[in-house]
């Protein structure tokens, strides 16, 4: 069975290392930010999907 993810793993690690701290900082800034607005919209969409499908959150 071939091993997968060998090339993707370093890319994803570097991406997470660079984007997550910046994203968390934007979410923790006072006042509205584009990322916070998108995060709230994404959370609302998931909550709506859970409610309509009858799944437990």
N, C-alpha and C positions, 0 to 999 in steps of 0.2 A: 504494500500500500504506500503510495507516495506521500511524502511529508508536505504539508501545505503551510503557508503563512510565513515562510522564511524571509521573504523580501518585504512583506507587508508589516511584520512585527516592528522592525526598527522605524519604519515610516510612521506607524501609528504611535509609537512611543514618543518620537520627537514631536509629532503633532500635538499630542496631549500635553507634553511638557511645555510647549510654547503657548498653546491656546487656553488651557484650563485656568492657569493663574490670572491671565488677562481677563477672561470671561467672568471669573468669580469677582475680580476687582470691579468690573463694570456692574455686576449685579448688586454689589454692596455700596455703590456710590449713592449719595443722596440725590433725590430728584429722578425724573424719568430718563431712561436711556433706551436706545433702540433695542439692545439686547434684553433688557428687563421687559419691555413691551412684548417682544417676541416670545420670551419665556412665559409670560402670563397667558398669552394667546395659545401657546402650545399646551400648557397645563389645563386651560379651559377646554380645549378640544379633546384632550384625553379624558377629562372628567365627564364631558358630554357623551363621548363614545362608551365609557363604562356604564353610565346611567342608562343609555338607550339599549345597550346589549344585555343589561341585567347581571353583569359580572360584579363580583365583589372587588372592591378596590384594595 
